[in-house]
């Protein structure tokens, strides 16, 4: 192991450089812990692929809703780097860039947009993995060493990963902090060793938060490992849903102060067909100035976005319950993973008339769709078919009609059962009383005198309210 011949305080930067090089040049002797002197680390300034936005040697995330142009914004930056026209440390130095895309078609989408952005295509490469001779997408779990060698050999200075989650295999839980860190930490180290700017595109979830790191779909580790996070989306001050204007701002940065947001415009672009046929239609993003916009404004949903989120939540919930009741806790868990806010999910539940039913004695609540034709409000629960007819009376919906193929959840009876006067009186005094069973018969859990009274008819079980909703 190389050692210093002078006290640490007297070591020059040149000596520190030589020591660091000697340490790195040593053969690998196996695993273990070692201590590295701070004197062996040469201080350096942050270098930029895109000034104050995308640092070299680090990971940057480009975050936004779907269908707003995140990928096209990434192509715009890459195109400028291949021409050496982007402000930063590479200005005036055309460099090679690479793209790992699992979403867009190369010939029909990516290359036309690169052309529209003015890229030097000879400096753009696509990253792919061969599987038994067939090209496929790279996997960031386990293939970073191969990726690093390929980027180093080609002298690539910027890598765009679109999207990061699409390049993480299904065996990795993208919602677990440690699982995500185990995959992305090697990518961060690779960027540092090569001095490459790694830009990862990420979608946003539907959480009602004005913090971009909590809006990134998946684990919080995605945002925590990135040194810069760019938020990209529609101009929140433009009410036109078809507006061509977009805003990009630096929402998080560990290495610089946040610069002014920039305003961009979506512009159509025609490319002459190589064979002289019909022109290829595509579009590009053009920077048109700065913007006065905050992260909170960008993340505040518009009325149109609220309506869209509720519509998506209704469709998602209907699909989830299409094959039968689902435990309420499981529905909430899956909704969180799908990026659906609980408040939005509750509205969708109400809109669909989803009912909360008991899965059985000792079991929790389950959510189930009402029988066909019965769309009851959330406040009406565990109705009988006659209840459905009463609730929907006067509406355009047809009342529920039993048939030979009709199947009801176990907690819903085929007919209502009259409530004995003693039971009705008890529930009048204790309107929040829950129903339990004793010796096979249901009894009120909150009787004032503790007397169970006469055994009740089993059918009464489903005629009473079951307490608080799940």
C-alpha positions as semicolon CSV with decimal commas, in nm:
position;residue;x (nm);y (nm);z (nm)
1;X;0,000;0,000;0,000
2;X;0,154;0,338;-0,098
3;X;0,229;0,569;0,195
4;X;0,310;0,937;0,239
5;X;0,671;1,036;0,311
6;X;0,564;1,370;0,463
7;X;0,311;1,473;0,731
8;X;-0,042;1,498;0,593
9;X;-0,051;1,872;0,658
10;X;0,250;1,923;0,427
11;X;0,120;1,717;0,133
12;X;0,079;1,911;-0,191
13;X;-0,201;1,857;-0,442
14;X;0,051;1,692;-0,677
15;X;0,154;1,445;-0,407
16;X;-0,209;1,373;-0,333
17;X;-0,272;1,307;-0,703
18;X;0,017;1,065;-0,723
19;X;-0,099;0,883;-0,412
20;X;-0,455;0,853;-0,541
21;X;-0,328;0,722;-0,876
22;X;-0,108;0,469;-0,700
23;X;-0,398;0,349;-0,487
24;X;-0,624;0,312;-0,789
25;X;-0,350;0,133;-0,983
26;X;-0,307;-0,133;-0,714
27;X;-0,443;-0,477;-0,800
28;X;-0,767;-0,571;-0,630
29;X;-0,681;-0,769;-0,317
30;X;-1,032;-0,866;-0,220
31;X;-1,310;-0,723;-0,009
32;X;-1,255;-0,521;0,304
33;X;-1,259;-0,177;0,459
34;X;-0,986;0,078;0,402
35;X;-0,936;0,435;0,513
36;X;-0,852;0,695;0,249
37;X;-0,695;1,022;0,356
38;X;-0,879;1,338;0,258
39;X;-0,539;1,468;0,146
40;X;-0,549;1,208;-0,130
41;X;-0,869;1,355;-0,272
42;X;-0,818;1,643;-0,510
43;X;-1,089;1,911;-0,480
44;X;-1,258;2,002;-0,805
45;X;-1,542;2,222;-0,920
46;X;-1,867;2,089;-1,060
47;X;-1,855;2,056;-1,438
48;X;-2,169;2,098;-1,644
49;X;-2,308;1,931;-1,955
50;X;-2,587;2,192;-1,939
51;X;-2,500;2,490;-1,722
52;X;-2,669;2,479;-1,378
53;X;-2,907;2,207;-1,496
54;X;-2,731;1,884;-1,593
55;X;-2,396;1,817;-1,420
56;X;-2,126;1,592;-1,563
57;X;-2,037;1,286;-1,357
58;X;-2,374;1,276;-1,182
59;X;-2,733;1,156;-1,226
60;X;-3,007;1,402;-1,323
61;X;-3,379;1,321;-1,336
62;X;-3,617;1,478;-1,589
63;X;-3,958;1,444;-1,423
64;X;-4,309;1,517;-1,548
65;X;-4,655;1,391;-1,636
66;X;-4,702;1,162;-1,934
67;X;-4,751;1,302;-2,285
68;X;-4,603;1,647;-2,219
69;X;-4,274;1,605;-2,409
70;X;-4,013;1,493;-2,154
71;X;-3,835;1,269;-2,403
72;X;-3,833;1,545;-2,665
73;X;-3,676;1,781;-2,411
74;X;-3,408;1,520;-2,348
75;X;-3,346;1,491;-2,723
76;X;-3,315;1,871;-2,743
77;X;-3,032;1,869;-2,491
78;X;-2,857;1,574;-2,658
79;X;-2,882;1,739;-3,000
80;X;-2,714;2,053;-2,866
81;X;-2,434;1,851;-2,710
82;X;-2,358;1,680;-3,043
83;X;-2,317;2,029;-3,196
84;X;-2,134;2,185;-2,904
85;X;-2,396;2,459;-2,874
86;X;-2,518;2,400;-2,518
87;X;-2,397;2,648;-2,250
88;X;-2,169;2,466;-2,008
89;X;-1,826;2,307;-1,992
90;X;-1,874;2,129;-2,325
91;X;-1,970;2,443;-2,518
92;X;-1,781;2,452;-2,848
93;X;-1,687;2,082;-2,813
94;X;-1,922;1,849;-3,004
95;X;-1,944;1,522;-2,811
96;X;-2,092;1,177;-2,846
97;X;-2,416;1,091;-2,668
98;X;-2,612;0,769;-2,610
99;X;-2,979;0,683;-2,571
100;X;-3,132;0,383;-2,391
101;X;-3,503;0,399;-2,475
102;X;-3,760;0,135;-2,392
103;X;-4,065;0,335;-2,496
104;X;-4,027;0,516;-2,831
105;X;-3,972;0,372;-3,179
106;X;-3,627;0,463;-3,308
107;X;-3,708;0,516;-3,675
108;X;-4,054;0,668;-3,639
109;X;-4,009;0,881;-3,325
110;X;-3,657;0,924;-3,187
111;X;-3,451;0,986;-3,502
112;X;-3,705;1,230;-3,655
113;X;-3,711;1,431;-3,331
114;X;-3,331;1,432;-3,314
115;X;-3,321;1,563;-3,672
116;X;-3,579;1,829;-3,586
117;X;-3,362;1,933;-3,290
118;X;-3,056;1,967;-3,517
119;X;-2,857;1,669;-3,388
120;X;-2,544;1,537;-3,555
121;X;-2,668;1,179;-3,590
122;X;-2,314;1,047;-3,639
123;X;-2,252;1,133;-3,272
124;X;-2,568;0,961;-3,141
125;X;-2,568;0,591;-3,046
126;X;-2,841;0,364;-2,914
127;X;-2,771;0,131;-2,624
128;X;-2,908;-0,220;-2,648
129;X;-2,843;-0,563;-2,503
130;X;-2,822;-0,875;-2,717
131;X;-3,018;-1,176;-2,593
132;X;-2,915;-1,483;-2,793
133;X;-2,843;-1,260;-3,089
134;X;-3,166;-1,060;-3,062
135;X;-3,146;-0,693;-2,955
136;X;-3,335;-0,587;-2,645
137;X;-3,339;-0,326;-2,370
138;X;-3,056;-0,312;-2,117
139;X;-3,124;-0,395;-1,754
140;X;-2,967;-0,166;-1,497
141;X;-2,962;-0,450;-1,247
142;X;-2,640;-0,639;-1,318
143;X;-2,538;-0,488;-1,654
144;X;-2,383;-0,158;-1,543
145;X;-2,026;-0,291;-1,575
146;X;-2,086;-0,383;-1,940
147;X;-2,257;-0,049;-1,998
148;X;-1,962;0,137;-1,846
149;X;-1,712;-0,039;-2,074
150;X;-1,922;0,037;-2,383
151;X;-1,961;0,406;-2,295
152;X;-1,590;0,441;-2,217
153;X;-1,483;0,278;-2,545
154;X;-1,712;0,510;-2,745
155;X;-1,609;0,817;-2,538
156;X;-1,974;0,903;-2,467
157;X;-2,025;1,213;-2,251
158;X;-2,404;1,202;-2,196
159;X;-2,650;0,913;-2,154
160;X;-3,030;0,947;-2,168
161;X;-3,230;0,664;-2,006
162;X;-3,597;0,670;-2,109
163;X;-3,748;0,571;-1,873
164;X;-3,541;0,462;-1,572
165;X;-3,814;0,229;-1,442
166;X;-3,847;0,060;-1,783
167;X;-3,483;-0,049;-1,756
168;X;-3,524;-0,203;-1,411
169;X;-3,627;-0,572;-1,432
170;X;-3,949;-0,692;-1,277
171;X;-3,768;-0,888;-1,009
172;X;-3,669;-0,556;-0,850
173;X;-3,939;-0,385;-0,644
174;X;-3,923;-0,023;-0,763
175;X;-4,121;0,084;-0,455
176;X;-3,862;-0,039;-0,203
177;X;-3,588;0,203;-0,105
178;X;-3,310;-0,053;-0,062
179;X;-3,397;-0,240;-0,383
180;X;-3,383;0,081;-0,589
181;X;-3,060;0,196;-0,424
182;X;-2,894;-0,138;-0,501
183;X;-2,971;-0,084;-0,872
184;X;-2,904;0,289;-0,908
185;X;-2,596;0,327;-0,689
186;X;-2,373;0,151;-0,947
187;X;-2,513;0,385;-1,214
188;X;-2,417;0,685;-0,999
189;X;-2,065;0,547;-0,948
190;X;-2,033;0,482;-1,323
191;X;-2,127;0,841;-1,403
192;X;-1,868;0,967;-1,155
193;X;-1,587;0,747;-1,286
194;X;-1,649;0,832;-1,653
195;X;-1,747;1,197;-1,605
196;X;-2,067;1,120;-1,796
197;X;-2,392;1,311;-1,752
198;X;-2,666;1,052;-1,691
199;X;-3,019;1,185;-1,748
200;X;-3,304;0,958;-1,641
201;X;-3,664;1,027;-1,741
202;X;-3,927;0,958;-1,476
203;X;-4,306;0,977;-1,473
204;X;-4,499;1,137;-1,186
205;X;-4,756;0,971;-0,965
206;X;-5,096;1,114;-0,871
207;X;-5,016;1,206;-0,513
208;X;-5,144;1,539;-0,394
209;X;-4,806;1,686;-0,307
210;X;-4,619;1,999;-0,413
211;X;-4,279;1,838;-0,356
212;X;-4,135;1,694;-0,677
213;X;-3,939;1,422;-0,495
214;X;-4,257;1,274;-0,350
215;X;-4,428;1,295;-0,690
216;X;-4,172;1,073;-0,863
217;X;-4,334;0,737;-0,936
218;X;-4,184;0,456;-0,729
219;X;-3,947;0,467;-0,434
220;X;-3,813;0,790;-0,292
221;X;-3,464;0,653;-0,363
222;X;-3,495;0,767;-0,726
223;X;-3,505;1,132;-0,626
224;X;-3,266;1,098;-0,333
225;X;-2,985;0,951;-0,545
226;X;-3,011;1,216;-0,819
227;X;-2,803;1,531;-0,774
228;X;-3,035;1,739;-0,993
229;X;-3,406;1,708;-1,068
230;X;-3,569;1,896;-1,357
231;X;-3,947;1,939;-1,348
232;X;-4,105;1,959;-1,694
233;X;-4,470;2,023;-1,777
234;X;-4,739;2,250;-1,912
235;X;-4,749;2,618;-1,824
236;X;-4,979;2,632;-1,518
237;X;-5,087;2,987;-1,608
238;X;-5,208;2,881;-1,953
239;X;-5,570;2,762;-1,932
240;X;-5,571;2,623;-2,287
241;X;-5,531;2,243;-2,260
242;X;-5,387;2,241;-2,613
243;X;-5,137;2,516;-2,545
244;X;-4,795;2,454;-2,708
245;X;-4,605;2,613;-2,419
246;X;-4,405;2,414;-2,165
247;X;-4,206;2,506;-1,853
248;X;-3,886;2,349;-1,723
249;X;-3,742;2,436;-1,386
250;X;-3,471;2,300;-1,159
251;X;-3,679;2,163;-0,873
252;X;-3,388;2,014;-0,677
253;X;-3,011;2,054;-0,698
254;X;-2,736;1,955;-0,458
255;X;-2,463;2,126;-0,659
256;X;-2,586;2,473;-0,756
257;X;-2,838;2,744;-0,685
258;X;-3,158;2,704;-0,883
259;X;-3,157;2,904;-1,209
260;X;-3,465;3,073;-1,358
261;X;-3,726;2,845;-1,514
262;X;-3,726;2,837;-1,892
263;X;-4,025;2,859;-2,123
264;X;-4,043;2,642;-2,435
265;X;-4,280;2,607;-2,728
266;X;-4,380;2,289;-2,911
267;X;-4,325;2,342;-3,283
268;X;-4,430;2,111;-3,568
269;X;-4,152;2,005;-3,803
270;X;-4,152;1,836;-4,145
271;X;-3,867;1,613;-4,259
272;X;-3,834;1,527;-4,629
273;X;-3,871;1,153;-4,678
274;X;-3,543;0,978;-4,770
275;X;-3,710;0,802;-5,063
276;X;-3,878;1,117;-5,193
277;X;-4,219;1,009;-5,069
278;X;-4,448;1,173;-4,814
279;X;-4,275;1,401;-4,563
280;X;-4,231;1,283;-4,205
281;X;-4,424;1,485;-3,950
282;X;-4,266;1,536;-3,610
283;X;-4,211;1,818;-3,363
284;X;-3,942;1,986;-3,157
285;X;-3,911;2,211;-2,853
286;X;-3,775;2,563;-2,892
287;X;-3,665;2,775;-2,597
288;X;-3,846;3,110;-2,603
289;X;-3,728;3,276;-2,280
290;X;-3,754;3,253;-1,904
291;X;-4,068;3,201;-1,697
292;X;-4,199;3,320;-1,361
293;X;-4,321;2,991;-1,221
294;X;-4,268;2,791;-0,903
295;X;-4,251;2,420;-0,829
296;X;-4,573;2,444;-0,625
297;X;-4,757;2,600;-0,919
298;X;-4,630;2,331;-1,154
299;X;-4,750;2,055;-0,922
300;X;-5,091;2,204;-0,844
301;X;-5,350;2,014;-1,049
302;X;-5,580;2,204;-1,280
303;X;-5,953;2,131;-1,298
304;X;-5,891;1,941;-1,620
305;X;-5,618;1,730;-1,457
306;X;-5,846;1,663;-1,157
307;X;-6,118;1,537;-1,392
308;X;-5,868;1,324;-1,579
309;X;-5,732;1,175;-1,256
310;X;-6,082;1,086;-1,135
311;X;-6,169;0,927;-1,468
312;X;-5,853;0,717;-1,460
313;X;-5,922;0,620;-1,098
314;X;-6,276;0,506;-1,183
315;X;-6,150;0,294;-1,469
316;X;-5,872;0,148;-1,255
317;X;-6,105;0,063;-0,965
318;X;-6,367;-0,093;-1,193
319;X;-6,098;-0,319;-1,344
320;X;-5,968;-0,412;-0,997
321;X;-6,313;-0,519;-0,873
322;X;-6,431;-0,675;-1,198
323;X;-6,360;-1,030;-1,076
324;X;-6,504;-0,998;-0,729
325;X;-6,461;-0,829;-0,388
326;X;-6,113;-0,707;-0,287
327;X;-6,004;-0,635;0,072
328;X;-6,018;-0,260;0,136
329;X;-5,660;-0,247;0,259
330;X;-5,536;-0,426;-0,051
331;X;-5,729;-0,188;-0,278
332;X;-5,572;0,111;-0,103
333;X;-5,225;-0,043;-0,126
334;X;-5,254;-0,115;-0,498
335;X;-5,392;0,234;-0,560
336;X;-5,088;0,388;-0,390
337;X;-4,860;0,181;-0,610
338;X;-5,055;0,299;-0,915
339;X;-5,002;0,659;-0,805
340;X;-5,369;0,726;-0,725
341;X;-5,431;0,958;-0,432
342;X;-5,660;0,817;-0,162
343;X;-5,898;1,114;-0,188
344;X;-5,928;1,054;-0,564
345;X;-5,984;0,683;-0,504
346;X;-6,261;0,755;-0,252
347;X;-6,438;0,978;-0,505
348;X;-6,409;0,704;-0,767
349;X;-6,550;0,455;-0,514
350;X;-6,849;0,680;-0,455
351;X;-6,905;0,745;-0,826
352;X;-6,908;0,373;-0,905
353;X;-7,137;0,291;-0,612
354;X;-6,876;0,054;-0,470
355;X;-6,996;-0,095;-0,143
356;X;-6,806;-0,201;0,168
357;X;-6,904;-0,549;0,288
358;X;-6,777;-0,780;0,557
359;X;-6,581;-1,071;0,411
360;X;-6,688;-1,283;0,710
361;X;-6,674;-1,307;1,087
362;X;-6,334;-1,188;1,209
363;X;-6,243;-1,067;0,861
364;X;-6,196;-0,708;0,752
365;X;-6,390;-0,502;0,506
366;X;-6,392;-0,571;0,134
367;X;-6,493;-0,350;-0,158
368;X;-6,731;-0,487;-0,417
369;X;-6,911;-0,351;-0,719
370;X;-7,291;-0,333;-0,687
371;X;-7,507;-0,574;-0,887
372;X;-7,563;-0,464;-1,244
373;X;-7,798;-0,168;-1,258
374;X;-7,744;-0,077;-0,893
375;X;-7,526;0,233;-0,855
376;X;-7,592;0,347;-0,500
377;X;-7,428;0,638;-0,318
378;X;-7,146;0,548;-0,080
379;X;-7,361;0,641;0,221
380;X;-7,601;0,356;0,143
381;X;-7,429;0,029;0,222
382;X;-7,511;-0,339;0,207
383;X;-7,839;-0,283;0,026
384;X;-8,079;-0,551;-0,082
385;X;-8,206;-0,555;-0,441
386;X;-8,513;-0,363;-0,320
387;X;-8,282;-0,098;-0,172
388;X;-8,116;-0,056;-0,511
389;X;-8,452;-0,004;-0,675
390;X;-8,546;0,262;-0,419
391;X;-8,214;0,445;-0,444
392;X;-8,219;0,461;-0,822
393;X;-8,585;0,544;-0,855
394;X;-8,642;0,837;-1,087
395;X;-8,297;0,802;-1,246
396;X;-8,210;0,669;-1,588
397;X;-8,068;0,353;-1,438
398;X;-8,279;0,039;-1,451
399;X;-8,362;-0,117;-1,112
400;X;-8,179;-0,436;-1,028
401;X;-8,365;-0,751;-1,127
402;X;-8,264;-1,092;-0,992
403;X;-8,197;-1,364;-1,243
404;X;-8,081;-1,722;-1,239
405;X;-7,724;-1,612;-1,312
406;X;-7,716;-1,331;-1,057
407;X;-7,459;-1,374;-0,782
408;X;-7,449;-1,157;-0,473
409;X;-7,166;-1,115;-0,220
410;X;-7,207;-1,341;0,081
411;X;-7,297;-1,049;0,308
412;X;-7,594;-0,939;0,093
413;X;-7,918;-1,137;0,154
414;X;-8,161;-1,233;-0,118
415;X;-8,447;-1,074;0,080
416;X;-8,487;-0,818;0,358
417;X;-8,577;-0,938;0,706
418;X;-8,801;-0,737;0,941
419;X;-8,619;-0,598;1,244
420;X;-8,781;-0,691;1,579
421;X;-8,904;-0,393;1,782
422;X;-8,656;-0,468;2,065
423;X;-8,366;-0,456;1,820
424;X;-8,489;-0,140;1,654
425;X;-8,519;0,025;1,996
426;X;-8,164;-0,077;2,086
427;X;-8,028;0,062;1,761
428;X;-8,230;0,381;1,812
429;X;-8,057;0,433;2,146
430;X;-7,719;0,320;2,016
431;X;-7,721;0,414;1,646
432;X;-7,353;0,321;1,600
433;X;-7,401;-0,027;1,745
434;X;-7,212;-0,298;1,559
435;X;-7,347;-0,648;1,507
436;X;-7,167;-0,955;1,635
437;X;-7,258;-1,322;1,667
438;X;-7,318;-1,528;1,981
439;X;-7,381;-1,902;1,962
440;X;-7,443;-1,871;1,590
441;X;-7,688;-1,582;1,620
442;X;-7,621;-1,211;1,562
443;X;-7,660;-0,981;1,864
444;X;-7,588;-0,610;1,915
445;X;-7,242;-0,555;2,066
446;X;-7,354;-0,241;2,253
447;X;-7,678;-0,345;2,428
448;X;-7,735;-0,107;2,723
449;X;-7,787;-0,382;2,979
450;X;-7,564;-0,650;2,823
451;X;-7,867;-0,879;2,787
452;X;-7,864;-1,065;2,458
453;X;-8,240;-1,111;2,467
454;X;-8,409;-1,348;2,225
455;X;-8,205;-1,514;1,950
456;X;-8,238;-1,321;1,627
457;X;-8,306;-1,446;1,282
458;X;-7,979;-1,505;1,086
459;X;-8,115;-1,296;0,800
460;X;-8,107;-0,991;1,026
461;X;-7,727;-0,994;1,002
462;X;-7,727;-0,827;0,662
463;X;-8,018;-0,594;0,735
464;X;-7,828;-0,388;0,993
465;X;-7,555;-0,134;0,946
466;X;-7,210;-0,280;1,006
467;X;-7,054;0,025;1,166
468;X;-6,785;0,248;1,026
469;X;-6,687;0,225;0,661
470;X;-6,353;0,071;0,567
